[in-house]
Amino acid sequence: MLKIRNALILVGVLMSPIAPAAAQISIGIGTPHVSIGINLPVYPRLVAVPGYPVYYAPQVNANYFFYDGLYWVFHGDNWYASSWYNGPWWFVEPYAVPVYVLRVPVRYYRSPPSYFRSWRPDAPPRWDDHWGREWEQHRSGWNNWDRRAAPAPAPLPSYQRQYSRDQYPRQMEQQRELNQERYRYQPRDPVVQKQYQDRYQKRDQDQDQDQKRDQKRDRDRDRDQQRR
């Protein structure tokens, strides 16, 4: 079975000197309850992968992509996603990574793992060989597609350029509000749609439950005070 590493790893990765205001990024991988942290001081330059509805970041020394409204990072044998360029990030099961992200050729991975070296640079990573038969059964036909029928790339949320360093919104609620006001793009890929639903709808449900619990606690406290 596919497992996440439980140890907390901290890896320092230098960005290319071509990047205008970038100094260093660090990628921290943890347990399923610890998100990935990519410390990008500014919005990265994103370039379309020719023939694919996916962007990559050529000046970031990490496997960093953008597809259908979300940023995607592959590190430590795991995939992570975020709606903002510098996180917070959430873990994505290998079974739930969009096929167009999986199809990106090896040459666009700026920090490929060692086992990529024997694979063709103009072909996607051999995910079926790497993740095994169980994964292949779940994602059968993942690399069978008509290139002429590929969707157009989603527009980049370029408004995020103005949120760098200390101006970067760290709270997910604020990020979501800004995205709804300034971006408004809705994912079209069903797999990405589910990521949005699982991430945001579940969070909304948890917040509703927390609010109801707090309200009940306040009512119980008021009732106890009245009885005294």
N, C-alpha and C positions, 0 to 999 in steps of 0.2 A: 504494500500500500504506500501511497505517497504521504510523506510526513514533512512537517516543517521543523526546522532546527529549533530546539528549545533554548539554545544558548544565545545570549546577547552578543552580537559581533559589531564592532565599530571599525569601519574601513575608511581611510582618508583617500580621496581620489582627486587629483589635480585636474582642473579644466585646461583646455587649450589656451595659450596666451593670446590667441586671436580674439577671444571673447572680450567685449569692450570693458566691462566693469567687474569681471569675474575674478575671484582669487582662488577659491577652493570650494569643493563640495565634499560633504561627508555622508556616507550611506550607512545607516545603522539598521541592522536586521535583528529582530527579536522574535519572541513567541507570538502566537496568533493575536494576543491582546496588546502587543506593542507594535505600533505602526512604524513604517519605514520613514526615515527623515532625510530628505535630500536638501541640503542647505545651499540653495542657489541665491546669490545676492540680487540677481536681476533676471528678468524674463529671458529664457534662452532663445537663440535663433533656431527656428524650426523650418526644415526643408522637406518638401514632398518627396516620398520615395517614388521614383518613376513607375507609372503603371499601377500604383496601389493607392487606396484611399487612406494612406497612413503617412504621417510626418515623422522625421527623426531629428535629433539634435546633434549635428556634426561636430560641434565645439564642446560638447559635454562628454567627458570620459566615463560614460555610463550607458547602459542599454535603455535609452530614454525615447519614448514614442508618444505620439498623439493620434487618437483615432476616435471618431464619432463622439466628440465632446468630452473625452476623458484622456488624461495622461496615463501612460503605462510604462512601468519599469520592470525589467527582468534582472534580478540579482540574487546570487546565492541559491540558484535553482528554483526560485519562487517568482511569481508575478505579483505586482502591486498596482493599484489604480488610485487616481485622485482627480477631482474636478478642478483643482488649482495646481499651478506649475510647481509649487514647493510644498505640496501636501496640506493637511495630513493625509497619509496614505492608508489604504486598507488592503489586506491580503486577498488575492483572487485564486481560487482553486484552479489547478491546471485544466480541469474539465470545463471551466467557465471562462476561459480566455477566448476572445473573439477570433474567428478563423483568419480574418484579414491581418490581425496582429501576428498570429502564428505563421502566416505565409511570408512575412517580410524576409528577404534574403539575408544570409549570414553576414554579408559585407556591410550591412547597415547597423550591426551591433558594434558599438564603439568600445565596449569592454567585454569581449566574448569570453566565456569560460574555456578552459583548456580543451575540453572535449569537442569544441567546435572546429578545431584546427584541421581535422581530417575531412571536413565536409566542404562541399562545393560552395564558394562564396556567392555564386549567382542563384543558389537554391535556398529554400528555407531550412532551418535546422531540422534534423531528423527527430522530431518530437515523438513519433511512434516508436522508434528504436530506443530513445532515451527513457521515455516514461513507461514503456512496456505495453503488454497486450491489453491490460485492463483499460488503460487510457485510450488505446487505439479502438477498442470496442465502443467506448463512449463517443469518440470523435471520428467515427468511420467516414472516410471521404473528405477529411478536412482540407486536403490539398488538391482536390478535384474541382476546378472552377473555370469558368469562361472569362478570360481576361477582358473581353470586350463588354461584358455585362457588369464589370466592377462599378460600384457606386462612386459618385464624385466625393472628394474629400470634404469633410465637415469644415465650416469656416473656423479659423483659429480665434480663440477668445483674446484677441490682441489688446483689449482694454486692460488686461491684467498687467501690461507693461508698466502702468503708472503705479502699481503696488509693489514696491521693492523695499528690501531691507526693513526698516522700522515701520514702513507703511503697510507691510504685508498683513492681511487679515488672518489671524490665527484661529478665530472661532468659526466653527463650521456653519453656525447660523448666519453669521455675517457673510461668509463666502457664498452661501446659498442665496441670500438676498441680493447680493451684487450680481451673481450669475443670472438670476431671474430678471433683474432690471437691465443689465447691460449686454447679456449674451442671448438669452431666450432660445437658444438652439435646443431642440429635443432629439435625443438619440433615435436613430432609425433601425439600428441593429437590435434584434430581439434579445441577444445576449447582453448587450450594453444596457438596454432598457431594464433588464432584470437586476443588473448591478445597481442602477439608480434606485430601483424599488427596494432592493434589499438594504441598501445603505441609508436612504433617506426616509422611506416609509417606516421601516423598523425603528429608526431613531425617533420619528414623530410618535409612534405608538408607545415607545418607552417613555417619552416625555409626557404623553397624556396619562400614562399610568402613574408616573411620579407625581404629576399634578393632582390627580384624583386621590392618591395616597396622602399627599400633604393636606388636601382639603378635608379628608376624613379625620386626619389627626387633629386639625384645628377645630373641627366640629366636636370631636370627643373631648378636647381640652376645655372648650367653652361650656359644654354640658357638665363636665366635672366641676368647673368653677361655679356654675349656677347652683349646683347641689350643696355646695359648702355653706 
